[in-house]
Amino acid sequence: MDIKFTNRGSTLIAAFSGELDHHFAEYVRNKIEREVIKATTRDVIFDLTGLSFMDSSGIGVLVGRYANIRKLGGKAAIICSNGRIRKILEISGVLKLMPVYSELNDALRALSGA
């Protein structure tokens, strides 16, 4: 599991690769929290393009970070092109909380209100 962060204006992009499961959930949770504070950004895009697997712990990480972002007045979106991961997000109800996009530019545009 790896997670890389980049900033695009007032948006933090968290790009995941590997498996987001119970083995890495706490690590990822803490890493995202630190980056959000450090970046002083409001909006976050979770780029799941590089994920090969996600279990319920991974879903918990996304939902928990979403709740924290909303408390800070921010918005969140997901980038996901993997059909299997997208199905997990759909079945778990995550897509009712956050919109999902296939491309980064679409997510950035949506969060900026353009």
Steps between C-alpha positions, in 0.01 A plus 500: 500500500627840405341842507637812333377854548496794262330838517305665221395843622283450807456128431708221649527188285566173681606235246480143628677194361499138607252359750300711745404247765505447876879466496545859382181680611644673807817599315299653213254669737781670693692595188196669342418687822855636523501607135164679525628697800839568341356603164234724657274397215125471507425255220639150448494265204557132574666358190436125516626433147800304630307286749488129432291405806294666774314345794260644757788659691587698188140611469514612862811707428328679211175562689681620812723740306192623310328582831804692623532692173133601518545620861776730374267638233660312213384267226626162387488298180633169375681405182452134414525318170521147645160334458548270798595781738219718367250219567623474860451876539152476354386204711638654820317829442816711470382635165199653675743713702763588242481531123725275294679600180716316249741790444684738732405810299130414529530469879696826528243682289212365709659595832582849376140549390597566138 
